[in-house]
Structures are given as structure tokens and as C-alpha cells.
């Protein structure tokens, strides 16, 4: 008996020191003494070999035990679970003649670690039916599984067991419970649990901060950190990382750590810097995980100067550190700096991972640097689906739709299956190019890959067919959806509007509301535009009333559509009244108002509004200048037009575009100021635009300026020889002056060039 006890003690020593060789010597001694059948010693040997990762020998010992007990089974089960050999572990668990709490904890914790949370919960439920009592470890593991699955119902049921078995005072269990509620977004339940904890620790506070930040309750999360400081709870690097994550989200106004008084608060950036200082004070300046959290905080609030300083002073970097810096510069639309960091990273011997490439692609997308984005993508050894989507999005956003379609085909040849995002991006490109056949092929691909009832993909398909003029196909896609959302309805309404089917758009809008869908800003903006096209003031006013009722009257884009509607219906007063009441305006709103005045012959009002826009601090854009110059042209405000045209470059530093030249030439030509017109024609950068010369020729006929008319006609013959307008205008001009021979020469030239006169065309479009 004493020998057995001594040998058991020696085996225990071998276990503690992972002394496998010494353990084998003892094992041989046990075998020689013929006491290998002793269950107690054999259980120790199983534990020894398990700890030394010799699962085969451990199982051989187990297999030779004549009288196995629950400890034998638990020992070999733990051995298989330690090596994550889940298949064998589950088989052993099912073969066990009896199970206890240890068996249950061993198997479900391994399942959760291996990502089999649902199977862990099923196993737990079945063992609980056998009458096994859960321990604090059991319930903590169950809550961990519920967190991963976001299964709040299961979590709540087991919350009751926590109370039943008196474990609501166990900090290990309540922290896991708290984490479950926080992960499930049930912060109300989490706060109630937190309030009942007599002595919360750093894990408790960190969990609460993370949960509150997750649901954007960043002010409450920051207050939780302050409470942690006041209670004197130990601050560790995980707590600091958590509060830095809160700072990265921002948006909670002003807070100051360690103070209840908000009247002397600091900005989000200042709070982050305070945490930075605190981390140094507590001696965590060499903690890589915490430093990465610091980098992430500075990068996400856009303070890349501070991020640079932290990065440079790091005693060591990781791929995560580089990825954060690349993403930070990407978010600032600085692709050059992102590329620089990407190159230095590789020079320093760090291998980019998938996140690195995705961050680089995102940086190029946001900066509009398609070339750099493609170079990064082509460097990727095996692009992930996210990477494919990023580069496709890059081409799509930069209007290089042909290359997007081409790359999508390449993606298919490489057997990379698309997801709903891929399909939506490529369908958008097909829509912009009007590629009906390509759209149909993508439609077939969406069916093949199981997206036949995806509303996101369906909306994109409706958009393609609508833009290609195939509303019957749009209706077909819409009708086949088992469930609809407001985006699908919006796509259909927009499609009808695109194809000038305004009554159908109004009918669908009415049906959408009858089916219980609430119109969005886009719905209202589109349907108001349809009312404008129909010049239906009554229907427009009805929609306006609904917009007020639904609370979208302050939306800038809805408001711009309403202004357009009132102007197109001839209600200038209604447009002005609504514009004056708008609480906020942007460039689009001002432009719509100026353009509306121009179209309704209110030139003086348009110019005054333009000046008001400048005075308000709103910066005019290209469309603003076109609108106000058009107003000047239509209302014979020539001097005002010239002054505004000259200010485009002189005052605003914007190089005038072709549309601006067309407007000012039209303005001057209508007034017969042809000397100034010729100066502009001689100095403008591009003279190869047929519209400008048509404008000049039309005005020359009205003012009988024959020499400039001939010059304009010659330019039109060169630029657009088959356009009958230039021949007809010049011939009519000669006829009106009684120069019949010259008129005949022009008509003969028209015949020689086989130019057909457009039906019904006899006068200028400017009259």
C-alpha cells in the first residue's frame, strides 16, 4: 500500500513538471510490480501523458484499466479535449456509463472553444435532463455560447438557473451573464445585472463598457469608466483598451475622467489623450495590444498626427499596427500615405494579410485612386471575396463600369462565387452602361448562387431593367419576390419615373402605402419629381402634405424636389415660400431655386438669390453658375451675366467649363454684342462644340450678322456635316436679306452632302 502511495506521489510530481521521461520510468516500474491494474495510479498516468501531449499512450493506459471509474473517463475525455480531437471526445462522452459536472464542463467548453456553440448548448440540455447539477463553470460556458450565438432566450432561461442554484453572487458567472446580455444588445438587462453585483471587478466594468459602446451608448460607457476609477477598481490593459474603443466611437460630447462635473469637460480627442497618459503612468507603454488600441482610437477620430507619434515610438510593431495606420490614412482619403506605409511594412519584413490588402483597397476606393487599387489587387496571391468586392466597387464608384464588368467575368473564371454585394455592384455597372444582356446574365448567376429572393439583389435587377427601358422585366422581378421592402418599392417607382411613366409611378406609390410600407426620403423625392413632370400642382401639394405629416419636410433632398415641383407647375410663389421656410439649405437647394427662377423668366430674382447664396457662405458649384448665367441670358441681364462669368475664375478660382462658355455666349449673342462673343470664341480653350456654334448662328440670323454667321456655319459643317440645322439657318438668313443666289448655294451644298432637312425644322430652338 505504501509502495502504491509513493508511486502515485512520484507520478503526481511528473505531472506537475511535465516530466514524461521520468514518468515512463515510473510506468515501467508499475508494470513490473504488476500494479498497472490499479485504477487510481492509472488515472494519474492518463493525466501525465495527456499533459505531455501523448494522447496515444494515454488511451492505451485507459484501455487496460479493468475497473474504470468516473475519474478514468473524465481523465481520457480531458486528454482528447486538450488536443481538440472533438470527434473522439464526443464519442467517448457518449460511451461514458455515467457523467458528472466535470464531464459536462470538459466537453462543452471544448465545443465552445472550437466554435460549436449550438452543439454545446444541445449537449448541455441533454445532460441536464439526466439530473446533472451545473456548476459556476458550466453556466459561464453556457453564457459564452449564448453570447456567440446571440441567443438571448437561452441566456435568459439559464439566468433563472443562476438564481435557483445560488450562483448570482459568483463573479465569474455574473460576468459571463453580463457579457451575454451586452453582446445581445440588451443593455437594459445588463445594467440591471450590474446593479445587483455587490463587488464588481475590472472584468465587470470592461464588459459593461464594451456592451454600451457596442450599441453606441458611448456617453454611458465613458461614465462607467469614471465610476470604475471612483470605486478604485484595478485598471488593467484590457480596461484601457475598452475605453479607448469607446473614444474611437466618439459622439458623446465632453467628458473628463475622474470628474462628476461636465461643465469643464474635454473633447473626445482630449479624453483619448488622457487615457493615453494614464496608460503610460500605469506602466503599460510596452503593451502591444493596448498600443494598437491607442493607434486605432487616434486613427478613427482622424488624428493621424498623434497616431504617427504613437506608431513611431512603439518598441515593437505587429501586422495589426500597420493595418491600423493604413486604414487610418485610407479613411482620410490619403491613398499616397497608405501606399507608403504598405511599402515600408513589406520592407521591414512584415507579410501583409488579407486585412492589409482590404484596407489598402478601401484607401484607394475612398481616394478615387483606381490605378493604385488595381496594382494592390493584382499583388494579392489569393484575393478574398471582400477584396473582389472592394476593387469592383472602386471601378464602379469611379464610373469605369466597363472595367468592372470585365473584372467580374475574370472573377467567374477564377471560380470565386459572388455574394449579394458583388451582384449589386456589377448590376449597378450594367445599369449605367445599359447592358441588358449582361444584366440578364447576372440575373441568371443570382439564381444559380441562391439569391433569387434577395431584396438587395432584386432592387439592383429592377434598376438595370428600368434603365434599359424594360419595365415589364422589372415588374416580373418585383412580382416574384416573396417579401418586399421599401427599397424594392423605391426601385420600381424610380424605374417608372426614368421611363416617363409618371402615372404608374404614382399608382405604385399609392399601393406601397396601402401595403403598409412607410415612404422614405427617396420615395418622396422621386414621387414629387413625377408630379413635377406631370405639372400636376394638386397632386404635388397632396404629396407635400404627406411629407409634412411623415416628418420629412426638413430633408434637404426632399425639399429640393418640392422646389422643382412648384417651379415646373408655374407656382413661383409656392417655391419661394417653401424655400424661405427651409431650416437648412445646401448647394443643391440653392441651385434648384436659382434654376427655377431662370426657367420661369425671373432673372432679377435669380441673380439676387445667387448673391444671397454667396453672402450666406454657401460655395457655388458648376451647376450654380450654369443656372444663374441661364437666368441672365433669358432675362437680358447681360452686364450681370458678364460680371458673374468673369468671377468664376477670378473670385472663386474655378476654371469655366464648356457649359459656362455656352451660357455667356448665348447671353451676349441674344443682346447682339458680337464683338465680345468673338473675343470669347477666339480665347476659349475648346472650340469644337457644335452647340456653341449653333447658339452663335441662331443669334446671328436674328441680328443679321452675316460674317459671324458664315464662320459659325463653316464650323458646324466641319463638326456636324449631316446636321441640317446649320444649312437651313444660313440659307434662311441669306433669303431674309434678299441674297437668293447665296441661299441657293447653301441649299446646293446641302444636296451635294446628302443632308436631309429635319421634318418641321425651320427656325432656331432659341426662338
C-alpha positions in Angstrom: 0.0 0.0 0.0 2.9 2.3 0.9 4.6 1.5 -2.5 1.4 2.5 -4.4 1.2 5.7 -2.4 4.8 6.5 -3.1 4.5 5.7 -6.8 1.3 7.9 -7.0 3.2 10.8 -5.5 6.0 10.4 -8.0 3.6 10.3 -10.9 2.0 13.5 -9.5 5.4 15.1 -9.4 5.9 14.1 -13.0 2.6 15.7 -13.9 3.4 18.9 -12.2 6.8 19.1 -14.0 5.7 17.6 -17.3 8.5 15.0 -16.8 7.5 12.5 -19.4 10.7 10.5 -19.4 10.7 10.1 -15.6 7.0 9.2 -15.9 7.8 6.4 -18.3 10.4 5.0 -15.9 7.8 5.1 -13.2 5.2 3.5 -15.6 7.7 0.7 -16.2 8.2 0.2 -12.5 4.4 0.0 -12.0 4.2 -2.6 -14.8 7.0 -4.7 -13.3 5.3 -4.6 -9.9 2.1 -5.8 -11.6 0.1 -2.9 -10.1 -0.9 -1.5 -13.5 -4.4 -2.5 -12.9 -4.7 0.0 -10.0 -7.3 2.5 -11.1 -6.1 5.4 -9.0 -2.5 5.2 -10.4 -3.7 4.5 -13.9 -5.8 7.7 -13.8 -2.7 9.6 -12.8 -0.8 8.1 -15.7 -3.5 9.2 -18.1 -3.3 12.7 -16.8 0.6 12.6 -17.1 0.6 11.5 -20.8 -2.2 14.0 -21.5 -0.2 16.8 -20.1 2.8 15.7 -22.2 0.6 15.6 -25.3 1.0 11.8 -25.7 -2.7 11.0 -26.4 -1.9 7.5 -27.8 -0.2 6.3 -24.7 -2.8 7.9 -22.5 -5.5 5.9 -24.3 -3.5 2.7 -24.1 -3.4 3.1 -20.3 -7.1 3.9 -20.2 -7.9 0.8 -22.3 -6.1 -1.5 -19.9 -7.8 -0.4 -16.8 -10.0 -3.3 -15.7 -12.2 -1.2 -13.3 -12.6 2.2 -14.8 -14.4 4.8 -12.7 -15.8 8.3 -13.5 -12.4 9.8 -12.9 -10.8 7.4 -15.6 -13.4 8.5 -18.1 -13.0 12.2 -17.2 -9.2 11.9 -17.5 -9.2 10.4 -21.0 -12.0 12.8 -22.1 -9.9 15.7 -20.9 -6.9 14.3 -22.8 -8.8 14.2 -26.1 -10.4 17.7 -25.4 -6.9 19.1 -24.7 -5.8 18.1 -28.2 -9.1 19.5 -29.7 -9.8 16.0 -31.0 -13.5 16.8 -30.7 -14.7 13.8 -32.8 -13.1 11.2 -30.4 -14.0 13.3 -27.4 -17.7 13.3 -28.3 -17.6 9.5 -29.0 -16.1 8.9 -25.6 -18.6 11.3 -23.9 -21.5 9.3 -25.4 -19.9 6.0 -24.3 -19.5 7.1 -20.7 -21.6 4.9 -18.4 -22.1 7.9 -16.1 -21.4 11.6 -16.4 -20.9 14.3 -13.8 -20.4 18.1 -13.8 -16.7 17.7 -14.7 -17.5 15.6 -17.8 -20.1 18.2 -18.9 -17.8 21.1 -18.3 -14.9 19.4 -20.2 -16.9 18.6 -23.3 -19.0 21.8 -23.7 -16.1 24.1 -23.0 -14.1 22.4 -25.8 -17.1 22.7 -28.1 -17.4 26.4 -27.4 -13.6 26.9 -28.0 -13.9 25.0 -31.3 -16.8 27.1 -32.5 -19.5 24.5 -32.0 -21.6 26.7 -29.6 -25.0 25.3 -30.7 -23.8 21.7 -30.2 -22.5 22.7 -26.8 -25.9 24.0 -25.8 -27.7 20.9 -27.1 -25.2 18.7 -25.1 -25.8 20.8 -22.0 -29.6 20.5 -22.3 -29.5 16.7 -22.8 -27.1 16.2 -19.8 -29.3 18.5 -17.6 -32.2 16.1 -18.3 -30.1 13.4 -16.7 -30.1 15.3 -13.4 -26.6 16.6 -13.5 -26.2 19.8 -11.5 -24.4 22.7 -13.3 -21.5 24.4 -11.6 -20.3 28.0 -12.0 -18.0 26.8 -14.8 -21.0 25.2 -16.6 -23.2 28.2 -16.6 -20.3 30.6 -17.5 -19.6 28.3 -20.5 -23.3 28.3 -21.5 -23.5 32.1 -21.3 -20.3 32.2 -23.5 -22.1 30.0 -26.1 -25.2 32.2 -25.9 -23.1 35.3 -26.5 -21.5 33.8 -29.6 -24.9 32.8 -31.0 -26.7 35.9 -29.8 -29.2 33.6 -28.2 -30.8 35.8 -25.6 -33.7 33.5 -25.0 -31.4 30.6 -23.9 -29.4 33.1 -21.9 -32.5 34.3 -20.0 -33.6 30.7 -19.2 -30.2 29.9 -17.7 -30.2 33.3 -15.8 -33.1 31.7 -13.9 -30.9 28.7 -13.0 -28.2 31.0 -11.8 -30.6 32.4 -9.2 -32.1 28.9 -8.4 -28.7 27.4 -7.6 -27.5 30.5 -5.7 -24.7 31.4 -8.1 -25.8 35.0 -8.6 -23.1 36.0 -6.2 -20.4 34.3 -8.2 -18.4 37.0 -10.0 -17.3 34.5 -12.7 -20.9 33.6 -13.6 -22.3 37.1 -13.4 -19.5 38.5 -15.6 -20.4 35.8 -18.2 -24.1 36.7 -17.9 -23.3 40.4 -18.2 -21.3 39.7 -21.3 -24.1 37.7 -22.9 -26.7 40.5 -22.4 -24.2 43.1 -23.7 -23.3 41.1 -26.8 -27.0 40.6 -27.5 -27.5 44.3 -27.3 -29.8 44.0 -24.2 -28.1 46.8 -22.2 -31.2 47.3 -20.0 -30.8 43.7 -18.7 -27.1 44.2 -18.5 -27.5 47.3 -16.4 -29.9 45.5 -14.0 -27.5 42.6 -13.6 -24.6 45.1 -13.0 -26.7 46.9 -10.3 -27.1 43.7 -8.3 -23.4 42.8 -8.3 -22.1 43.6 -4.8 -18.4 43.8 -5.7 -17.8 44.2 -9.5 -14.3 43.7 -10.7 -12.3 45.0 -13.7 -13.8 42.4 -15.9 -17.3 43.5 -15.0 -16.6 47.1 -15.8 -14.8 46.3 -19.0 -17.7 44.1 -20.2 -20.2 46.9 -19.4 -18.1 49.5 -21.3 -17.8 47.2 -24.3 -21.5 46.4 -24.3 -22.6 50.1 -24.0 -20.2 51.2 -26.7 -21.5 48.4 -29.0 -24.9 50.0 -29.0 -23.4 53.5 -29.4 -24.2 54.4 -25.8 -20.8 56.0 -25.6 -21.6 58.6 -23.0 -22.8 55.9 -20.7 -19.7 53.8 -21.4 -17.4 56.7 -20.6 -19.4 57.3 -17.3 -18.9 53.6 -16.5 -15.1 54.1 -16.7 -15.3 57.1 -14.4 -17.3 55.0 -11.9 -14.6 52.4 -12.2 -12.0 55.0 -11.3 -14.0 56.3 -8.4 -14.5 52.9 -6.9 -10.8 52.2 -7.0 -11.1 49.2 -9.2 -7.8 48.0 -10.6 -7.2 49.3 -14.1 -5.6 46.8 -16.4 -4.6 47.0 -20.1 -7.9 45.3 -21.2 -9.9 48.0 -19.4 -7.9 50.8 -21.0 -8.3 49.1 -24.5 -12.0 49.0 -23.9 -12.3 52.7 -23.0 -10.1 53.6 -26.0 -12.6 51.7 -28.1 -15.3 54.0 -26.7 -13.2 57.1 -27.5 -12.8 55.8 -31.1 -16.6 55.8 -31.5 -16.8 59.4 -30.2 -20.0 61.4 -30.3 -20.6 61.6 -26.5 -19.8 65.2 -26.2 -17.5 66.3 -23.5 -16.4 64.2 -20.5 -13.5 64.3 -18.1 -12.2 61.2 -16.4 -12.3 61.4 -12.6 -14.8 64.2 -12.5 -18.5 64.4 -12.0 -18.7 68.0 -13.3 -19.4 68.1 -17.0 -19.0 71.9 -17.2 -15.2 71.7 -17.6 -15.2 68.7 -20.0 -12.9 67.7 -22.8 -13.5 66.6 -26.3 -13.3 63.0 -27.5 -9.8 63.6 -28.6 -8.8 65.0 -25.2 -10.4 62.1 -23.4 -8.4 59.7 -25.6 -5.2 61.6 -24.8 -6.0 61.4 -21.1 -6.3 57.6 -21.4 -3.0 57.6 -23.3 -1.4 59.5 -20.4 -2.9 57.2 -17.9 -1.7 54.1 -19.7 1.9 55.4 -19.6 1.5 56.3 -15.9 0.3 52.8 -15.1 3.3 51.3 -16.9 1.5 49.9 -20.0 3.5 51.8 -22.6 5.1 48.5 -23.9 1.8 46.6 -24.1 1.4 45.9 -27.8 -2.4 45.2 -27.7 -3.0 48.4 -25.8 -0.8 50.4 -28.1 -2.7 49.1 -31.1 -6.0 50.2 -29.4 -4.4 53.6 -28.9 -3.4 53.7 -32.6 -7.0 52.6 -33.6 -8.5 55.3 -31.4 -6.4 58.1 -32.9 -6.9 56.8 -36.5 -10.7 56.5 -36.1 -11.1 60.1 -34.8 -8.9 61.3 -37.6 -5.9 62.5 -35.5 -3.3 60.9 -37.7 -0.5 63.1 -36.3 -1.0 61.6 -32.9 -1.3 58.2 -34.4 2.1 58.7 -36.2 3.8 59.7 -32.9 2.4 56.6 -31.1 3.4 54.3 -34.1 7.0 55.7 -34.3 7.5 55.3 -30.6 6.3 51.7 -30.4 9.1 49.3 -29.3 7.6 46.7 -31.5 5.0 46.5 -34.2 2.6 43.9 -35.5 0.7 43.4 -38.7 -2.3 44.8 -36.8 -0.3 48.1 -36.1 0.5 48.5 -39.8 -3.1 47.7 -40.8 -4.5 50.4 -38.4 -2.2 53.0 -39.9 -3.1 52.1 -43.5 -6.8 52.1 -42.6 -6.5 55.5 -40.8 -4.9 57.1 -43.9 -7.5 55.4 -46.1 -10.3 56.9 -44.1 -8.7 60.3 -44.6 -8.7 59.7 -48.3 -4.9 59.8 -48.3 -4.1 56.8 -50.5 -0.5 58.0 -51.1 0.3 57.8 -47.4 -1.4 54.5 -47.1 0.7 53.1 -50.0 3.8 54.5 -48.4 3.0 52.6 -45.2 2.2 49.5 -47.2 5.6 49.6 -48.9 7.5 50.3 -45.6 5.7 47.5 -43.9 7.0 45.0 -46.5 10.5 46.5 -46.5 10.5 45.9 -42.7 9.8 42.2 -43.2 6.1 42.2 -42.3 3.9 40.0 -44.5 0.6 41.7 -45.5 -2.5 39.7 -44.6 -6.0 39.8 -46.1 -6.9 42.8 -43.8 -3.9 44.7 -45.1 -5.0 44.3 -48.7 -8.6 45.1 -47.9 -7.5 48.3 -46.1 -5.3 49.3 -49.0 -8.1 48.7 -51.5 -10.5 50.7 -49.3 -8.0 53.6 -49.1 -7.7 53.6 -52.9 -11.5 53.4 -53.3 -12.1 56.4 -51.0 -9.3 58.4 -52.6 -10.5 57.5 -56.1 -7.1 56.1 -56.9 -8.2 53.3 -59.2 -4.7 52.6 -60.7 -3.1 52.1 -57.3 -6.1 50.0 -56.2 -5.7 47.7 -59.1 -2.0 47.3 -58.5 -2.6 46.3 -54.9 -5.3 43.9 -56.0 -3.0 42.3 -58.6 -0.4 41.7 -55.9 -2.7 39.6 -53.8 -1.8 35.9 -54.0 -5.4 34.7 -53.4 -7.9 37.6 -53.3 -10.8 37.1 -50.9 -14.4 37.8 -51.8 -14.2 41.0 -49.8 -11.2 42.1 -51.9 -13.0 41.4 -55.1 -15.9 43.5 -53.9 -13.6 46.3 -52.9 -11.9 46.5 -56.3 -15.2 46.2 -58.2 -16.6 49.0 -56.0 -13.5 51.1 -56.8 -14.3 50.8 -60.6 -18.0 51.3 -60.0 -17.6 54.5 -57.9 -15.2 56.0 -60.4 -17.6 55.3 -63.3 -15.2 52.8 -65.0 -18.1 50.4 -65.5 -16.6 48.6 -68.5 -13.6 47.5 -66.4 -15.9 46.5 -63.6 -17.9 44.2 -65.9 -14.6 42.8 -67.4 -13.2 42.1 -63.9 -16.5 40.4 -62.8 -16.1 38.0 -65.7 -12.5 37.3 -64.7 -13.8 36.6 -61.2 -16.1 34.0 -62.5 -13.3 32.3 -64.5 -11.4 32.0 -61.2 -14.3 30.2 -59.6 -14.9 32.9 -57.0 -18.6 32.8 -56.1 -20.2 36.2 -55.8 -22.3 37.4 -52.8 -25.2 39.8 -52.7 -22.7 42.8 -52.6 -20.8 41.6 -55.7 -24.1 41.2 -57.6 -25.4 44.6 -56.6 -22.1 46.3 -57.6 -22.0 44.7 -61.0 -25.7 45.2 -61.7 -25.1 48.9 -61.0 -22.4 49.0 -63.6 -24.6 47.1 -66.1 -27.4 49.7 -65.5 -25.0 52.6 -66.1 -23.8 51.1 -69.4 -27.3 50.0 -70.4 -26.1 46.4 -70.8 -29.4 44.5 -70.9 -27.8 41.1 -71.9 -25.1 41.4 -69.3 -27.8 42.2 -66.7 -29.7 39.1 -67.7 -26.6 37.0 -67.3 -26.0 38.4 -63.8 -29.7 37.7 -63.1 -29.1 34.1 -64.1 -26.0 34.0 -61.9 -28.0 35.3 -58.9 -30.5 32.5 -59.4 -27.6 30.0 -59.6 -26.0 31.1 -56.4 -29.2 31.3 -54.4 -30.1 35.0 -54.4 -33.4 34.6 -56.2 -35.3 36.0 -53.3 -32.8 38.5 -52.0 -34.4 42.0 -51.9 -31.0 43.7 -52.1 -30.1 41.9 -55.4 -33.7 42.3 -56.7 -33.6 46.1 -56.3 -30.4 46.2 -58.4 -32.0 44.0 -61.0 -35.1 46.3 -61.2 -32.7 49.2 -61.6 -30.9 47.5 -64.5 -34.1 46.6 -66.4 -35.6 50.0 -65.7 -32.6 51.9 -67.1 -32.6 49.6 -70.1 -36.3 50.5 -70.7 -37.6 47.0 -69.8 -40.2 47.8 -67.2 -42.0 44.5 -67.9 -38.9 42.7 -66.7 -38.7 45.0 -63.7 -42.4 44.1 -62.9 -41.5 40.4 -63.2 -38.6 40.6 -60.8 -40.8 42.6 -58.4 -43.7 40.2 -58.6 -41.6 37.1 -57.8 -40.2 38.4 -54.5 -41.8 36.6 -51.5 -41.1 39.5 -49.3 -40.8 43.2 -50.2 -39.1 46.1 -48.6 -39.2 49.9 -49.2 -36.1 49.8 -51.3 -37.8 47.5 -53.8 -40.8 49.7 -54.0 -38.5 52.7 -54.4 -36.7 51.0 -57.3 -39.9 50.4 -59.1 -41.2 53.9 -58.6 -37.8 55.3 -59.8 -38.0 53.0 -62.8 -41.4 54.3 -63.8 -40.1 57.8 -63.5 -37.0 57.1 -65.5 -39.2 55.8 -68.3 -41.6 58.7 -68.2 -44.4 56.5 -66.8 -45.4 59.0 -64.2 -48.9 57.8 -63.6 -47.6 54.3 -63.0 -45.1 55.8 -60.5 -48.0 57.5 -58.7 -50.1 54.3 -58.7 -47.2 52.2 -57.3 -46.6 54.9 -54.6 -50.2 54.6 -53.6 -50.0 50.8 -53.5 -46.9 50.9 -51.4 -48.7 52.9 -48.7 -51.7 50.6 -48.9 -49.5 47.6 -48.2 -48.2 49.3 -45.0 -44.8 50.4 -46.2 -43.7 53.8 -45.0 -42.2 56.0 -47.7 -38.6 57.1 -47.2 -36.9 60.3 -48.2 -36.0 58.7 -51.6 -39.7 57.7 -52.1 -40.9 61.2 -51.6 -38.2 62.9 -53.6 -38.9 60.5 -56.6 -42.7 60.9 -56.5 -42.5 64.7 -56.1 -40.3 64.6 -59.2 -43.1 62.7 -61.0 -45.6 65.3 -60.1 -43.3 67.9 -61.5 -43.0 66.1 -64.8 -46.8 65.9 -65.0 -47.1 69.6 -64.0 -49.7 68.4 -61.5 -49.8 71.0 -58.8 -52.7 69.4 -57.0 -51.1 66.0 -56.6 -47.8 67.7 -55.7 -49.5 69.6 -52.9 -51.1 66.4 -51.7 -47.7 64.7 -51.5 -46.3 67.8 -49.8 -48.9 67.5 -47.1 -48.0 63.8 -46.6 -44.3 64.8 -46.4 -45.1 67.2 -43.6 -47.2 64.6 -41.8 -44.4 61.9 -42.0 -41.7 64.3 -40.8 -39.6 64.6 -44.0 -40.2 68.3 -44.7 -36.8 69.3 -43.4 -34.9 66.8 -45.5 -32.8 68.8 -48.0 -33.2 66.5 -51.0 -37.0 66.1 -50.5 -37.1 69.9 -50.2 -35.2 70.4 -53.4 -37.7 68.1 -55.2 -40.6 70.2 -53.8 -39.0 73.4 -55.1 -38.6 71.8 -58.5 -42.2 70.7 -58.5 -43.6 74.1 -57.6 -41.5 75.8 -60.3 -42.4 73.3 -63.0 -46.0 73.8 -62.1 -45.6 77.5 -62.5 -46.1 78.3 -58.8 -43.1 80.5 -58.3 -44.6 81.9 -55.1 -45.1 78.4 -53.6 -41.5 77.6 -54.4 -40.2 80.7 -52.7 -42.4 80.3 -49.7 -41.2 76.8 -49.1 -37.6 77.7 -49.8 -37.7 80.5 -47.2 -39.1 78.2 -44.6 -36.4 75.5 -45.0 -34.4 75.3 -41.8 -31.2 74.2 -43.6 -30.1 74.6 -47.2 -27.2 73.2 -49.3 -25.8 73.9 -52.7 -28.4 71.6 -54.4 -31.3 73.6 -52.8 -29.9 76.9 -53.8 -29.2 75.7 -57.3 -32.8 74.3 -57.7 -34.2 77.7 -56.6 -31.9 79.7 -59.0 -32.6 77.3 -61.8 -36.4 77.5 -61.2 -36.3 81.3 -61.4 -34.3 81.1 -64.6 -36.8 78.7 -66.2 -39.7 81.0 -65.2 -38.2 84.1 -66.6 -37.4 85.6 -63.2 -33.9 86.7 -64.0 -33.6 89.5 -61.4 -34.8 87.2 -58.6 -32.3 84.5 -59.8 -29.3 87.0 -59.6 -30.4 88.3 -56.2 -30.7 84.8 -54.9 -27.3 84.0 -56.3 -25.9 86.9 -54.3 -27.7 85.8 -51.2 -26.2 82.4 -51.6 -22.7 83.9 -51.7 -23.5 86.0 -48.7 -24.7 83.0 -46.7 -21.3 81.4 -47.1 -22.5 78.6 -49.4 -20.0 78.0 -52.1 -21.4 77.9 -55.7 -20.6 75.0 -57.9 -20.6 74.4 -61.7 -24.4 73.9 -61.7 -24.9 77.2 -59.8 -23.0 79.2 -62.5 -24.9 77.5 -65.3 -28.3 78.3 -63.6 -27.6 81.9 -62.9 -26.0 82.5 -66.3 -29.0 80.9 -68.0 -31.2 83.3 -66.0 -29.2 86.3 -67.1 -29.4 85.1 -70.7 -33.2 84.6 -70.7 -33.8 87.9 -68.9 -31.4 90.0 -70.9 -29.2 90.8 -67.9 -26.1 90.9 -70.0 -23.8 93.0 -67.8 -24.7 90.9 -64.7 -24.0 87.8 -66.7 -20.6 89.1 -67.8 -19.7 90.0 -64.3 -20.7 86.6 -62.9 -18.9 84.8 -65.7 -15.6 86.7 -65.0 -16.0 86.0 -61.3 -16.0 82.2 -61.9 -12.2 82.2 -62.3 -11.2 85.5 -60.7 -13.2 85.2 -57.5 -13.8 81.5 -57.0 -10.8 80.1 -58.7 -12.9 77.7 -60.8 -11.9 77.2 -64.5 -15.0 77.8 -66.6 -16.3 74.7 -68.4 -17.9 74.4 -71.8 -21.5 74.9 -70.4 -20.4 78.2 -68.9 -19.0 79.4 -72.2 -22.2 78.3 -74.0 -24.3 80.3 -71.5 -22.3 83.5 -71.7 -22.1 83.3 -75.5 -25.8 82.8 -75.7 -26.3 85.8 -73.3 -24.1 88.1 -75.3 -25.4 86.9 -78.7 -29.0 87.5 -77.8 -28.1 91.1 -77.0 -26.2 91.4 -80.3 -22.8 92.0 -78.5 -20.9 90.0 -81.2 -17.6 91.7 -80.7 -17.4 90.3 -77.1 -18.7 87.0 -78.5 -15.8 86.8 -81.0 -13.3 87.6 -78.3 -14.6 84.7 -76.2 -14.7 82.4 -79.2 -11.0 83.2 -80.0 -9.8 82.7 -76.4 -11.9 79.8 -75.1 -9.9 76.6 -74.7 -12.2 74.3 -76.7 -13.9 75.4 -79.9 -15.0 72.0 -81.2 -18.5 72.1 -79.7 -21.4 72.2 -82.1 -23.9 73.6 -79.6 -21.9 76.8 -79.1 -21.7 77.4 -82.9 -25.5 76.7 -83.2 -26.2 79.3 -80.5 -24.0 81.8 -82.4 -25.6 81.0 -85.7 -29.1 81.3 -84.4 -28.4 84.7 -82.8 -26.6 86.0 -86.0 -29.7 85.2 -88.0 -31.8 87.3 -85.6 -29.3 90.2 -85.7 -28.3 89.8 -89.4 -24.6 89.4 -88.6 -23.7 87.7 -91.8 -19.9 87.4 -91.4 -20.0 85.7 -88.0 -22.9 83.6 -89.2 -20.7 82.3 -92.1 -17.9 81.5 -89.6 -20.4 79.6 -87.4 -21.9 77.7 -90.3 -18.4 76.6 -91.5 -17.5 75.3 -88.1 -20.8 73.4 -88.0 -20.2 71.9 -91.4 -16.9 70.7 -90.1 -18.1 69.4 -86.7 -21.5 68.0 -87.7 -21.8 67.9 -91.5 -25.0 65.8 -91.5 -26.9 68.2 -89.2 -29.4 70.2 -91.4 -29.9 73.0 -88.8 -26.7 74.9 -89.9 -27.6 74.7 -93.6 -31.2 75.8 -93.0 -30.4 78.7 -90.7 -27.7 80.1 -93.0 -29.9 79.7 -96.1 -32.9 81.4 -94.4 -30.6 84.2 -93.3 -29.5 84.8 -96.9 -33.1 84.7 -98.1 -34.2 87.2 -95.5 -31.5 89.6 -96.7 -32.6 89.0 -100.4 -29.4 87.2 -101.3 -31.1 84.5 -103.2 -28.1 83.2 -105.0 -26.2 82.7 -101.8 -29.2 80.9 -100.3 -29.3 78.6 -103.3 -25.5 77.9 -103.0 -26.1 76.7 -99.4 -29.1 74.5 -100.5 -27.0 73.0 -103.3 -24.2 72.3 -100.8 -26.8 70.6 -98.6 -27.9 68.4 -101.6 -24.3 67.6 -102.5 -23.6 66.4 -99.0 -26.8 64.4 -99.0 -28.1 66.2 -95.9 -31.8 65.7 -95.2 -33.8 68.5 -93.6 -35.3 67.5 -90.3 -39.1 67.4 -90.5 -40.7 70.5 -89.2 -37.4 72.3 -88.6 -37.4 75.9 -89.9 -36.5 78.1 -87.0 -33.9 78.2 -84.2 -34.6 76.4 -81.0 -33.8 79.6 -79.2 -36.8 81.4 -80.5 
